């Protein structure tokens, strides 16, 4: 896994569906020290950088319990923006 020094990046483990066409659909994630968060809805998906945390990859705008957050898939890593 990548270095863990960026304070705006929180690495997470993701459970996802992999569709036949190659599309990845994240269903839930778990922070290294936290409980599982189920994703209620994927609002938007695009290729975009994380402006706060750095990194390039697929950005999933996720709705969880009425709040939205950015979940990124960057090569082999998954992370969310924090702070």
C-alpha positions as CSV (number, residue, x, y, z in Angstrom):
1,X,0.0,0.0,0.0
2,X,1.0,3.6,-0.5
3,X,2.7,5.8,2.1
4,X,0.3,6.9,4.9
5,X,1.7,10.5,5.5
6,X,-1.0,12.7,3.9
7,X,-3.3,14.0,6.6
8,X,-6.1,14.6,4.0
9,X,-6.1,10.9,3.0
10,X,-7.8,8.2,5.0
11,X,-7.1,4.8,3.4
12,X,-10.0,2.4,3.5
13,X,-10.9,-1.2,2.6
14,X,-13.7,-1.4,0.1
15,X,-16.2,-4.1,-0.7
16,X,-17.4,-3.7,-4.3
17,X,-19.2,-5.4,-7.1
18,X,-17.4,-5.9,-10.3
19,X,-19.8,-5.9,-13.3
20,X,-19.2,-7.9,-16.5
21,X,-18.4,-4.8,-18.5
22,X,-15.5,-4.0,-16.0
23,X,-17.3,-1.3,-14.0
24,X,-16.5,-1.3,-10.3
25,X,-19.4,-0.4,-7.9
26,X,-18.3,0.2,-4.3
27,X,-20.9,-1.0,-1.8
28,X,-19.2,-0.3,1.6
29,X,-15.9,0.7,3.1
30,X,-14.1,0.3,6.4
31,X,-11.4,2.6,7.7
32,X,-8.4,0.8,9.2
33,X,-9.6,1.7,12.7
34,X,-13.3,2.1,12.2
35,X,-16.6,0.4,11.6
36,X,-18.1,-0.4,8.2
37,X,-19.9,2.4,6.3
38,X,-22.5,1.2,3.8
39,X,-22.9,3.4,0.7
40,X,-26.5,4.4,0.2
41,X,-26.0,5.7,-3.3
42,X,-23.3,6.5,-5.8
43,X,-24.2,10.0,-7.0
44,X,-21.5,10.5,-9.6
45,X,-18.4,8.8,-11.0
46,X,-15.6,10.4,-12.9
47,X,-11.8,10.4,-13.4
48,X,-10.5,13.2,-11.2
49,X,-7.7,14.1,-8.8
50,X,-8.2,14.5,-5.1
51,X,-7.6,18.2,-4.7
52,X,-7.0,18.0,-0.9
53,X,-5.2,14.7,-0.7
54,X,-3.4,14.4,-4.0
55,X,-3.5,11.3,-6.2
56,X,-5.3,10.6,-9.4
57,X,-8.0,8.0,-10.1
58,X,-11.6,7.3,-10.2
59,X,-13.7,9.6,-7.9
60,X,-17.0,8.2,-6.5
61,X,-19.3,10.8,-5.0
62,X,-21.1,8.7,-2.4
63,X,-24.1,9.4,-0.2
64,X,-23.9,7.9,3.2
65,X,-26.7,8.7,5.7
66,X,-27.6,12.0,4.0
67,X,-24.0,13.2,3.7
68,X,-21.8,13.1,0.6
69,X,-18.1,12.2,0.5
70,X,-15.5,11.5,-2.1
71,X,-14.2,7.9,-2.3
72,X,-11.2,7.5,-4.6
73,X,-9.8,4.4,-6.3
74,X,-6.1,5.1,-7.2
75,X,-4.3,2.1,-8.7
76,X,-4.4,-0.5,-5.9
77,X,-5.5,1.9,-3.1
78,X,-8.9,3.2,-1.9
79,X,-9.1,6.4,0.2
80,X,-11.5,9.1,1.2
81,X,-10.7,12.8,1.5
82,X,-10.8,14.1,5.1
83,X,-10.3,17.5,6.7
